[in-house]
Amino acid sequence: MSKTATIPDQGALKRIGAQVRKRLEADPQAYKVPTDKAEIFAIGDFFSAEECQRLIGMIDAVARPSELHETAYVAKFRTSYSGNFDPHDPFVKMISRRIDDLLGMSPAQGERIQGQRYLPGQEFKPHNDWFYTDQEYWQIERKRGGQRCWTAMAFLNTVEEGGHTHFVEVGASIEPKPGVLLVWNNATPEGEPNEGTLHAGTPVIKGSKYVLTKWYRARKHD
């Protein structure tokens, strides 16, 4: 069996990666982080101050202890609070569509937007957003749209101290700035899961940190 055939969704990841890369590289508002280890872009002022405040309130309303891949809460690995937004809420639909349009992604491939809240001492240790296909949960995720392709994550507030998004392999530590949207390709240009996207939410030292995240799949998300 060829190597290509052993990597789930490789063809789709390669195709989607090329499409979104072309779109973002042509967008004057998108800043590309200078690294050859991963494709990471930042868009400033993607959300207004008013939108950020509204989203923060929505996160407070749905936040509960974060889980990993729908398994039991894993103590000390991801210690934030999180919750999914109602996809039928008109404001959420508008926010979601704006992210879809930025990337040129079909809404059908997007997961529900998730909000996250970190308080002092809370963190998310180094992890990848893509799925490990040798794990039990992959059999569920394979049927629900397959591998994750792109991640979009927005910072909603200023953190007094700490709470950076640290791309470990890239060596980039990004300070939260309200309204900034980070997007990155979870695959390589060849369509393989990219180890270079390993990232962490470093511990908040003072204040709080609010972010929202939307993940996209290689196929229609169910």
N, C-alpha and C positions, 0 to 999 in steps of 0.2 A: 504493500500500500504506500502511496506517495505521502510525503510530509504534508502536503496541502490537504489531503483527505483526512488526516488525523486531527486537524485543528477545526473545531466546530465554528461555523459562521465565518470562516476566513475570507471567503470571497465577498461577502456582504460588508465585512469590516474594512476591507481594502477599498471597496467601491465608495462606501459612505465617507471614509476618511478622506479620500481624494476630493469628493464633492464639497465637503464642509471646509477643508483646507483651502480650496480655491476661493470659496465665498469669503472666508475670513481674511485671507491675504489681500483680497480686493477691497476690504472695508477699511476706510481711513480711520475709523474709530477704534479698531482692534489693534492692540499692541501685542506683538509676538515676543514672548520671553526668549532671550537669546540662549538657546541650548540645542544640542543635537540629540539629546536623550529622550525628549518627549515634546509633543506639540501642545503648548500652553499659550493661551491668549487672554488678555485682560481688556475689558471695555469699561472705561470710566463713566460715571454718571448715568449708568444704565437705568437705575431707579432714582426717582426724586426723593427728597427728604420726607415728603408727605407719604409717598408710597412705602418707604422704609418703616415709618412709624406705624402705619396701618398693618403691615406684615408682621411687625414685632408683636402687636396686640393679638394677631391671629395665632402666632406661635404660642404665646402664653395660654391661649384658650385650648390648645390641643396637646401641649407638651406632656410627655410621660417618659419614664426611663427608656433610653434607647435600646434597641435590640440589634442583633446581627443576623442577617439572612433568615429572619423569622424563627430563629431558635431562641432559647432562653437568654435573658439578659446576662451578659458576660461582665462580671464585676472587674473594675479597674482597667479594662481595655477600652471600652467606650462608655464614659461616665456622664455623658450629656443627657439632656432631655430632648425628645423629638416627637413629631406628630405629622401626619399627612393632612393636607388641606382638602377641602371638599372640591372636587374637580368641576362641580356644577355651579359653584359660586361665580357670579358674573365677573367679579374683580379677579378672582383666581384664574378664570378662563382668559381674561385679557392679559394678565402677567405671563401665563403659560404660552399663549400664542405669540407674544413678543419674543420670547426665547426661541420658540420654534422658528420664527421668521429670521432671526439673527443667524441661526445655523442652517436654515433651509431644510429643516427636518420635518417629516410628516408627524402631525400630532398623534397619529396612531402608534408611533414608536416610542412615545414618551411615557415614563412612569408618572404617577401622581407626584406633585410637588411636595417635598417634605421640608418642614421647618425645624431648626435645631437651636437649642439654647444651652449655653455653657456658663456656669457660675464659677467663682473662684475654686481652683483645684481640679476642675473638670477638664477632660481632654479626650481625644480620640487618637490612640497610638498608631504608629505607621501601618498603613494598609493600602491595598489596591481596591478600586471600585469594580474592576472586572471580576468575573466569577472563576473560581478554580474548578475546572471540569472533572477533576478526580474526587470531588467531594459529593456527599449524598445530596446536598441541596441542588446540585446541578440538574438532576433528573426532573426536578420541579421547574427550575428556571428555564431549562431547555424548551419546555412546552409553553412557557409564558412569554416567549419573545426572544429567547436565546441570550447570547452574550451582550454585555453592555458595550456600547461604542463610545459615545461622548458624555461627558459630565458638564453641567452648568451649575455654578455655585455663586451665590451673591452674598456679599457682606452688607449687613443692615445697620450697623452701629459702630461707633468708635469704642474700642476696648481700652480701658485705662492702662493696663499692663498685661502683656502676654497674649495668648490666643491667636498666634500666627498660624498660617497654613504653610507647613514646611514640606517641600518636595525633597525628600531625602537624597535620592540618587542625583537629582539635578543640582542640589545645593542652593536652592532658592527658598528663602523664608519671606512670605508675603504678609505684610501687616494689614489688618482689616481696615478698610476705608469704606464708609457708608456709600451705598449705591454702586459699588464696583462689582462687575460680574466677571468671574473667572470661568473659562471654558477650556477643557482639555480632551484630547483624543486618548482613550484608554487602550488603543491598539497602535502598533507600529504601521508605517506606510505599507508594509507587506501583509497586514491584516492579522498579526499575531498579538496576543495580549502583551502589553508593554510593561515590563518590570520597572522601567524608568519613571512610571507614574506613581510609584510608592510615595505616599504623603501622610502627614499627620496633622491633627488639630492640636497644637501645643497647649499646655495647661494655661488657663486664664489665671492670672495672679491677682489682678484688681479689676473690679467692675464685672461686666457680663458681656457675652458675645452672642449675637443672633445672626444666623445665616439661613438661607434657603437653598435647597438643592433639587435639581431635576436631572434624572438619568435617562438616557436613551438606549434602546435595544437595537440589535441588528435586524430584527423582524418586528412585526406588529406585536405590541405588548398586550397581553390578556390579563 
